[in-house]
């Protein structure tokens, strides 16, 4: 080998490379090897799903993890499978955490009132449908939101709002209307390979004149209801007073009936037993104080009430030749 070299040209074994050159060469070789290896590997994130294409034709899907590919031949078209948030905001609103936003949806109620709708939508890509999405729906997540989510959500919500009265949307319960819209939007999402997780209709905005008219009507309704409640309370109080008066009247009638019944029973007993009157007279006499008053003069008063006899030491009147008639007995009730 050395004989073939030109005279004075050093052989390979005679060339002494510095150590640093050799380390640099090894590092460059490793980098080139890693670059070539990375071109054959694809990492799919945990929140992604990819459609696999070969020369532009969809050949399958790939989930999270490392996958081999042929550079320039095989491509991975990935979509986010985590929840995506789309919000329709009021005019001038810019504070939101949504991934995509747009302005309010205009419409007209069935009774001719103009309104503006706002709502929230949460959805995600069905990992099993990424091949269908890439081939037939959209190539990027942004196109999915524009072509599917935004189009169907705004169109269907406007159509349903057009069938409602203004007072239903402004004063009524929005939960049933939100449910109606969600049930109409969900099948459209499913056809496009999306899953609708949440839909909420916010309170629509109407013209200032209509909102003022509604507020005035609400105030009038509140006042009417307040007067109705006051009238109801007054009626209840009047009914209570009537019931109380009726109770007192009934009690008076019952007492009178009892007294009449008692008198009737007493009269019947006297008619059947006349001696009851004599018994009552005797009871009256025995319970009264009897005072004897002589007709010819004043004598000490003798209390013959309870015992009927005078005290032993009382002075007796002097006897006379002619008998003196007894004074009449006048019973006086005890004071």
C-alpha positions as CSV (number, residue, x, y, z in Angstrom):
1,X,0.0,0.0,0.0
2,X,2.8,2.4,0.9
3,X,4.5,1.5,-2.5
4,X,1.5,2.9,-4.4
5,X,1.6,6.3,-2.7
6,X,3.5,9.1,-4.4
7,X,6.9,9.8,-3.0
8,X,6.7,11.9,0.2
9,X,2.9,11.4,0.7
10,X,2.2,10.2,4.2
11,X,0.4,6.9,4.8
12,X,-2.8,6.8,6.9
13,X,-1.1,5.2,9.8
14,X,1.4,7.9,9.8
15,X,-1.2,10.6,10.3
16,X,-1.9,11.2,14.0
17,X,-5.3,13.0,14.6
18,X,-5.7,14.9,17.8
19,X,-8.0,13.4,20.4
20,X,-10.5,16.2,20.2
21,X,-11.0,15.7,16.5
22,X,-11.9,12.1,17.1
23,X,-14.4,12.9,19.8
24,X,-16.0,15.5,17.5
25,X,-16.3,13.1,14.7
26,X,-18.0,10.6,17.0
27,X,-20.5,13.2,18.2
28,X,-21.3,14.2,14.6
29,X,-21.9,10.6,13.7
30,X,-24.2,10.2,16.6
31,X,-26.2,13.3,15.8
32,X,-26.6,12.1,12.2
33,X,-27.7,8.7,13.4
34,X,-30.3,10.2,15.8
35,X,-31.6,12.5,13.0
36,X,-32.0,9.6,10.7
37,X,-33.7,7.6,13.5
38,X,-36.1,10.4,14.3
39,X,-37.1,10.7,10.7
40,X,-38.3,7.1,11.0
41,X,-40.2,7.6,14.3
42,X,-43.3,9.7,15.2
43,X,-44.5,10.4,18.7
44,X,-48.3,10.8,19.2
45,X,-49.3,12.8,22.3
46,X,-51.7,11.4,24.9
47,X,-54.4,13.9,23.9
48,X,-54.1,13.3,20.1
49,X,-55.2,10.8,17.5
50,X,-53.7,10.7,14.0
51,X,-54.8,9.7,10.5
52,X,-52.0,7.8,8.8
53,X,-51.5,8.5,5.1
54,X,-49.2,7.0,2.5
55,X,-48.6,9.1,-0.6
56,X,-51.6,11.2,0.5
57,X,-54.0,8.2,0.9
58,X,-55.5,7.5,4.3
59,X,-54.3,4.0,5.4
60,X,-55.2,3.9,9.1
61,X,-55.1,5.6,12.4
62,X,-52.5,5.9,15.2
63,X,-53.1,6.5,18.9
64,X,-50.7,7.8,21.6
65,X,-47.1,6.4,21.6
66,X,-44.2,6.0,19.2
67,X,-44.8,4.8,15.6
68,X,-42.5,4.0,12.7
69,X,-42.8,5.7,9.4
70,X,-41.1,5.9,6.1
71,X,-39.8,9.4,5.5
72,X,-41.4,11.1,2.6
73,X,-43.9,8.3,2.2
74,X,-45.9,7.9,5.4
75,X,-47.4,11.0,7.1
76,X,-49.3,11.4,10.4
77,X,-52.2,13.9,10.4
78,X,-53.0,14.5,14.1
79,X,-56.1,16.0,15.8
80,X,-56.6,17.0,19.4
81,X,-59.0,14.6,21.2
82,X,-59.2,16.6,24.4
83,X,-62.2,18.9,25.0
84,X,-62.3,22.0,22.8
85,X,-64.2,25.0,23.9
86,X,-66.1,27.2,21.4
87,X,-68.0,30.3,22.7
88,X,-70.3,32.8,21.0
89,X,-69.8,36.2,22.7
90,X,-71.7,39.4,23.0
91,X,-70.5,42.3,20.9
92,X,-67.4,43.8,22.3
93,X,-66.7,41.0,24.7
94,X,-63.1,39.7,24.6
95,X,-62.4,38.1,27.9
96,X,-62.7,34.3,27.6
97,X,-60.8,31.1,27.9
98,X,-62.4,29.5,24.9
99,X,-60.2,27.9,22.1
100,X,-62.4,29.5,19.4
101,X,-64.8,32.4,19.6
102,X,-67.2,34.3,17.3
103,X,-69.8,37.1,17.6
104,X,-73.5,36.9,18.5
105,X,-76.1,35.1,16.3
106,X,-78.8,37.4,15.1
107,X,-82.4,36.3,14.7
108,X,-86.1,37.1,14.9
109,X,-88.6,35.5,17.3
110,X,-91.9,34.1,16.1
111,X,-93.7,37.3,17.3
112,X,-91.3,39.6,15.3
113,X,-88.8,40.7,18.0
114,X,-85.1,40.9,16.9
115,X,-82.7,39.2,19.2
116,X,-79.0,38.2,19.5
117,X,-78.0,34.8,20.8
118,X,-74.9,33.8,22.7
119,X,-74.0,30.3,23.9
120,X,-71.2,27.9,24.9
121,X,-70.2,24.7,23.1
122,X,-67.8,22.0,24.3
123,X,-66.9,19.1,22.0
124,X,-64.1,16.7,21.2
125,X,-62.9,14.7,18.3
126,X,-63.8,11.0,18.3
127,X,-60.4,9.2,18.1
128,X,-62.0,6.3,16.1
129,X,-63.2,8.8,13.4
130,X,-60.0,10.7,12.6
131,X,-59.6,8.9,9.3
132,X,-63.1,9.9,8.2
133,X,-62.5,13.5,9.4
134,X,-59.2,13.9,7.5
135,X,-60.6,12.3,4.3
136,X,-64.0,13.9,4.2
137,X,-64.4,16.8,6.7
138,X,-61.4,18.9,7.5
139,X,-57.6,18.7,7.5
140,X,-57.0,20.8,10.6
141,X,-58.7,21.4,14.0
142,X,-59.4,25.0,12.9
143,X,-61.2,23.8,9.8
144,X,-63.2,21.4,12.0
145,X,-64.4,24.3,14.2
146,X,-65.3,26.4,11.2
147,X,-67.0,23.8,9.0
148,X,-68.8,21.7,11.7
149,X,-69.0,23.3,15.1
150,X,-69.5,27.0,14.1
151,X,-71.7,26.2,11.1
152,X,-74.2,23.8,12.8
153,X,-74.3,25.5,16.2
154,X,-75.1,28.9,14.8
155,X,-77.5,27.7,12.2
156,X,-79.6,25.4,14.4
157,X,-79.7,27.7,17.3
158,X,-81.0,30.5,15.1
159,X,-83.7,28.2,13.5
160,X,-85.0,27.1,16.9
161,X,-85.0,30.6,18.4
162,X,-87.1,31.7,15.4
163,X,-89.8,29.4,16.6
164,X,-90.0,30.8,20.1
165,X,-91.8,33.8,21.5
166,X,-89.8,36.7,22.8
167,X,-91.1,36.4,26.4
168,X,-90.1,32.7,26.4
169,X,-86.5,33.6,25.7
170,X,-86.3,36.8,27.8
171,X,-88.3,35.7,30.8
172,X,-88.8,32.0,30.6
173,X,-86.7,29.0,31.6
174,X,-83.9,28.5,29.1
175,X,-82.9,25.0,30.2
176,X,-85.6,23.2,28.0
177,X,-84.6,25.4,25.0
178,X,-80.9,24.6,25.5
179,X,-81.8,20.9,25.6
180,X,-83.8,21.2,22.4
181,X,-80.9,22.9,20.6
182,X,-78.3,20.4,22.0
183,X,-80.4,17.5,20.8
184,X,-80.7,19.0,17.4
185,X,-77.0,19.8,17.1
186,X,-75.6,16.5,18.5
187,X,-76.5,14.3,15.5
188,X,-74.7,16.8,13.1
189,X,-71.6,16.6,15.2
190,X,-71.8,12.8,15.3
191,X,-72.0,12.6,11.5
192,X,-68.8,14.6,11.3
193,X,-66.9,12.5,13.8
194,X,-67.3,14.8,16.8
195,X,-68.8,14.3,20.2
196,X,-70.9,17.1,21.7
197,X,-70.2,17.3,25.4
198,X,-72.0,20.4,26.4
199,X,-74.3,23.2,25.0
200,X,-75.7,26.1,27.0
201,X,-77.8,28.9,25.7
202,X,-77.3,32.2,27.4
203,X,-80.0,34.8,28.0
204,X,-80.6,36.5,24.6
205,X,-80.3,40.2,24.1
206,X,-83.2,42.2,22.7
207,X,-83.7,45.8,21.7
208,X,-83.6,48.4,24.4
209,X,-87.2,49.4,23.8
210,X,-88.4,45.8,24.2
211,X,-86.4,45.2,27.3
212,X,-87.7,48.4,28.9
213,X,-91.3,47.4,28.0
214,X,-90.7,43.9,29.6
215,X,-89.3,45.4,32.7
216,X,-92.3,47.8,33.0
217,X,-94.6,44.8,32.6
218,X,-92.8,42.9,35.2
219,X,-93.1,45.8,37.7
220,X,-96.8,46.0,37.0
221,X,-97.2,42.2,37.5
222,X,-95.3,42.4,40.8
223,X,-97.6,45.2,42.0
224,X,-100.7,43.3,41.0
225,X,-99.5,40.2,42.8
226,X,-98.7,42.3,45.9
227,X,-102.2,43.7,45.9
228,X,-103.6,40.3,45.4
229,X,-101.7,39.0,48.4
230,X,-102.8,41.9,50.5
231,X,-106.5,41.3,49.5
232,X,-106.0,37.6,50.4
233,X,-104.6,38.5,53.8
234,X,-107.5,40.8,54.4
235,X,-110.0,38.2,53.4
236,X,-108.4,35.6,55.7
237,X,-108.6,38.1,58.6
238,X,-112.2,38.8,57.9
239,X,-112.9,35.1,57.8
240,X,-111.2,34.7,61.1
241,X,-113.3,37.5,62.7
242,X,-116.5,35.9,61.2
243,X,-115.5,32.6,62.6
244,X,-114.8,34.1,66.0
245,X,-118.1,36.0,66.1
246,X,-119.9,32.9,65.0
247,X,-118.3,30.9,67.7
248,X,-119.3,33.4,70.4
249,X,-122.8,33.4,69.0
250,X,-123.0,29.7,69.0
251,X,-121.7,29.6,72.6
252,X,-124.4,32.1,73.7
253,X,-127.1,30.0,72.0
254,X,-125.8,26.9,73.7
255,X,-125.8,28.6,77.1
256,X,-129.3,29.9,76.6
257,X,-130.5,26.4,75.5
258,X,-128.8,24.9,78.6
259,X,-130.5,27.4,80.9
260,X,-133.9,26.9,79.2
261,X,-133.4,23.2,79.5
262,X,-132.6,23.6,83.2
263,X,-135.7,25.7,83.9
264,X,-137.8,23.2,82.0
265,X,-136.5,20.4,84.1
266,X,-137.0,22.4,87.3
267,X,-140.6,23.2,86.3
268,X,-141.3,19.5,85.5
269,X,-139.8,18.4,88.8
270,X,-142.0,21.0,90.8
271,X,-145.1,19.9,88.9
272,X,-144.4,16.2,89.6
273,X,-143.3,16.9,93.3
274,X,-145.1,20.0,94.8
275,X,-143.3,19.4,98.2
276,X,-140.1,20.7,96.6
277,X,-141.4,24.3,97.1
278,X,-142.0,23.7,100.8
279,X,-138.5,22.2,101.1
280,X,-137.0,25.2,99.5
281,X,-139.0,27.6,101.8
282,X,-137.7,25.7,104.9
283,X,-134.2,25.9,103.6
284,X,-134.6,29.7,103.1
285,X,-135.9,30.1,106.7
286,X,-133.2,28.1,108.3
287,X,-130.5,30.0,106.5
288,X,-132.0,33.5,107.6
289,X,-131.8,35.6,110.8
290,X,-135.2,35.9,112.5
291,X,-135.9,39.1,114.6
292,X,-139.0,39.5,116.9
293,X,-140.2,43.1,117.2
294,X,-143.0,43.7,119.8
295,X,-145.7,46.0,118.8
296,X,-145.9,47.8,122.2
297,X,-142.3,48.8,122.7
298,X,-138.7,48.2,122.1
299,X,-137.2,45.0,123.4
300,X,-133.7,43.6,122.9
301,X,-133.3,41.8,119.7
302,X,-133.3,38.1,120.0
303,X,-131.3,36.2,117.4
304,X,-133.2,33.0,116.8
305,X,-131.6,32.3,113.5
306,X,-129.6,29.2,113.9
307,X,-130.5,27.8,117.3
308,X,-134.0,29.2,117.7
309,X,-133.5,29.9,121.5
310,X,-132.4,33.0,123.4
311,X,-129.4,32.9,125.7
312,X,-130.0,31.8,129.3
313,X,-129.0,35.0,130.9
314,X,-131.3,37.2,128.8
315,X,-133.9,39.2,130.8
316,X,-137.5,38.0,130.4
317,X,-140.5,40.5,130.2
318,X,-142.6,40.8,133.4
319,X,-145.9,38.9,133.3
320,X,-149.1,40.9,133.3
321,X,-152.6,40.1,134.2
322,X,-153.8,40.1,130.7
323,X,-152.1,38.0,128.1
324,X,-150.1,39.9,125.5
325,X,-150.4,38.7,122.0
326,X,-147.1,37.5,120.4
327,X,-145.6,39.9,118.0
328,X,-145.6,38.8,114.4
329,X,-142.4,37.1,113.2
330,X,-140.7,39.0,110.4
331,X,-137.8,37.0,108.8
332,X,-135.0,39.2,107.7
333,X,-132.1,37.7,105.7
334,X,-128.7,37.9,107.2
335,X,-126.7,40.8,106.0
